[in-house]
Amino acid sequence: MEDEKKIEIEEIKDDAVVADVEAPAAQKADESRPEELPDEIKKKLEKQKASRTPMKGKRKKKGEKKRITSGKAFVNSTYNNTIITLTDNDGNVISWANAGLAGFKGPKKATPYAAQIITRIAVEKAKEEYGLSEVKVFVKGVGTGRESAVRALNANGLNVTYIKDITPLPHNGCRARKPRRV
């Protein structure tokens, strides 16, 4: 009787060890693949794409798209909005996104979550169309979306090689207002 219990306990322990070993491997597979966009945002993007009308006039010849492996990412984060622009090394825009494009309105546009979502939108477009894989990041502004946008660039499969803050600072610029008398 005791031998049967010991055997059962050993089998249970062996199963637990196997489960512990397998779990991290499954988690690693999930971490390497970026998350899907939320359904609401996907629907809004598809609706916007369908509503766009083709421009009249000269059309470009259909040919192979230029492959761009390295480029620059500009993150402009203000108190009211966050704008992500991905360019090639010469500064020609590959893709861009802002919080309004993703369907955020009002104070939600300046949140870190909005910055994360719009970064994913811009990166997906740049990867699909041009094969972008490596970026130098230039951050401007004081908004709350700065950090999360840079982290999202890395999380969505772009190799971040360089980060620089290019927020403009006054060298004692304009004359200050007169102090209030209370």
C-alpha positions as CSV (number, residue, x, y, z in Angstrom):
1,M,0.0,0.0,0.0
2,E,2.7,2.4,1.0
3,D,4.8,1.4,-2.1
4,E,1.8,2.3,-4.4
5,K,1.5,5.7,-2.7
6,K,5.3,6.3,-3.1
7,I,5.1,5.3,-6.8
8,E,2.1,7.7,-7.3
9,I,3.9,10.5,-5.6
10,E,7.1,10.0,-7.7
11,E,5.0,10.0,-10.9
12,I,3.3,13.2,-9.8
13,K,6.7,14.8,-9.1
14,D,8.0,13.7,-12.4
15,D,5.0,15.2,-14.2
16,A,5.5,18.4,-12.3
17,V,9.1,18.6,-13.3
18,V,8.2,18.0,-16.9
19,A,5.5,20.7,-16.7
20,D,8.0,23.1,-15.2
21,V,10.5,22.4,-18.0
22,E,8.0,22.8,-20.8
23,A,6.3,26.0,-19.5
24,P,9.3,28.4,-20.0
25,A,9.8,27.1,-23.6
26,A,6.2,28.0,-24.4
27,Q,6.6,31.4,-22.8
28,K,9.7,32.1,-24.8
29,A,7.9,31.3,-28.1
30,D,5.2,33.8,-27.1
31,E,7.7,36.5,-26.1
32,S,9.5,36.4,-29.5
33,R,6.3,37.0,-31.4
34,P,4.8,40.5,-31.0
35,E,1.2,40.8,-29.7
36,E,-1.7,41.3,-32.1
37,L,-3.4,44.7,-32.3
38,P,-6.7,44.9,-30.4
39,D,-9.8,44.2,-32.5
40,E,-11.3,47.7,-32.2
41,I,-8.1,49.3,-33.6
42,K,-7.8,46.7,-36.4
43,K,-11.4,47.5,-37.5
44,K,-10.7,51.2,-37.4
45,L,-7.6,50.8,-39.5
46,E,-9.3,48.6,-42.1
47,K,-12.2,51.1,-42.3
48,Q,-9.8,54.0,-42.8
49,K,-7.9,52.0,-45.5
50,A,-11.2,51.2,-47.3
51,S,-12.3,54.9,-47.2
52,R,-9.1,56.2,-48.9
53,T,-9.6,57.2,-52.5
54,P,-6.8,56.7,-55.0
55,M,-5.1,59.9,-56.1
56,K,-5.6,61.0,-59.7
57,G,-2.7,62.0,-61.9
58,K,0.6,60.3,-62.5
59,R,1.0,56.8,-61.2
60,K,4.3,55.2,-60.3
61,K,5.4,52.2,-62.2
62,K,4.9,49.0,-60.2
63,G,8.2,47.6,-59.5
64,E,10.2,46.2,-56.6
65,K,10.0,48.2,-53.5
66,K,13.3,49.5,-52.1
67,R,14.7,47.3,-49.3
68,I,15.7,49.4,-46.4
69,T,17.3,47.5,-43.5
70,S,18.4,50.4,-41.3
71,G,16.8,53.7,-40.7
72,K,15.8,56.3,-38.1
73,A,12.8,56.5,-35.7
74,F,11.6,59.8,-34.5
75,V,9.4,59.9,-31.4
76,N,7.6,63.2,-30.9
77,S,5.9,63.0,-27.5
78,T,3.9,66.0,-26.3
79,Y,1.4,66.5,-23.4
80,N,-1.5,65.9,-25.8
81,N,-0.2,63.4,-28.4
82,T,2.5,61.0,-29.6
83,I,3.8,60.8,-33.2
84,I,6.1,58.1,-34.4
85,T,7.9,58.5,-37.8
86,L,10.1,55.9,-39.3
87,T,12.5,57.1,-42.0
88,D,15.4,55.7,-44.0
89,N,18.9,57.0,-43.3
90,D,18.5,60.0,-45.6
91,G,15.3,61.1,-43.8
92,N,12.7,60.0,-46.4
93,V,9.6,58.8,-44.5
94,I,8.8,55.1,-44.7
95,S,5.9,55.0,-42.3
96,W,4.3,57.0,-39.6
97,A,1.5,56.8,-37.0
98,N,-0.1,59.0,-34.4
99,A,-2.6,58.4,-31.6
100,G,-5.5,59.9,-33.6
101,L,-4.9,57.5,-36.5
102,A,-5.3,54.5,-34.1
103,G,-8.6,55.9,-32.9
104,F,-7.6,57.4,-29.5
105,K,-9.4,60.6,-28.6
106,G,-8.9,63.4,-26.1
107,P,-6.6,62.7,-23.1
108,K,-6.1,59.1,-24.1
109,K,-3.9,60.1,-27.0
110,A,-1.0,61.0,-24.7
111,T,-1.0,57.7,-22.7
112,P,1.9,55.2,-22.8
113,Y,-0.6,52.5,-24.1
114,A,-1.4,54.7,-27.1
115,A,2.3,55.2,-27.8
116,Q,2.8,51.4,-27.7
117,I,-0.1,50.7,-30.1
118,I,0.9,53.4,-32.6
119,T,4.5,52.2,-32.6
120,R,3.3,48.7,-33.4
121,I,1.3,50.1,-36.3
122,A,4.2,52.1,-37.8
123,V,6.7,49.2,-37.3
124,E,4.4,46.6,-39.0
125,K,4.0,48.8,-42.0
126,A,7.8,49.5,-42.3
127,K,8.6,45.8,-41.9
128,E,6.1,44.6,-44.4
129,E,6.8,47.1,-47.2
130,Y,10.5,47.8,-46.8
131,G,12.0,45.1,-44.5
132,L,13.2,47.6,-41.8
133,S,15.2,45.8,-39.1
134,E,17.5,48.3,-37.4
135,V,16.8,51.9,-36.2
136,K,18.5,54.8,-34.4
137,V,15.9,56.5,-32.2
138,F,15.6,60.3,-31.7
139,V,13.2,61.3,-28.9
140,K,11.7,64.8,-28.7
141,G,9.3,66.2,-26.2
142,V,8.2,65.6,-22.6
143,G,5.1,63.5,-22.9
144,T,4.3,60.2,-21.1
145,G,4.6,58.2,-24.3
146,R,8.4,58.6,-24.7
147,E,9.6,55.5,-22.8
148,S,6.9,53.1,-23.9
149,A,7.4,54.1,-27.6
150,V,11.1,53.3,-27.4
151,R,10.4,50.0,-25.6
152,A,7.7,49.1,-28.1
153,L,10.2,49.7,-31.0
154,N,12.4,47.0,-29.5
155,A,9.5,44.7,-28.5
156,N,8.2,44.7,-32.1
157,G,11.4,43.3,-33.6
158,L,13.4,46.4,-34.5
159,N,17.0,46.4,-33.3
160,V,17.6,49.8,-31.5
161,T,21.2,50.8,-31.9
162,Y,21.2,54.3,-30.7
163,I,18.9,56.6,-28.6
164,K,19.3,60.3,-28.4
165,D,17.1,63.0,-26.8
166,I,16.7,66.0,-29.1
167,T,14.2,67.9,-27.0
168,P,14.8,71.6,-27.6
169,L,16.0,73.5,-24.5
170,P,15.9,77.3,-24.2
171,H,19.2,79.0,-23.2
172,N,17.3,81.5,-21.1
173,G,15.2,82.4,-24.2
174,C,12.1,84.6,-23.9
175,R,11.5,87.1,-21.1
176,A,9.5,85.6,-18.3
177,R,6.1,87.0,-17.3
178,K,5.9,89.5,-14.5
179,P,5.3,87.9,-11.1
180,R,1.7,87.9,-9.9
181,R,0.8,90.1,-7.0
182,V,-1.5,88.4,-4.5
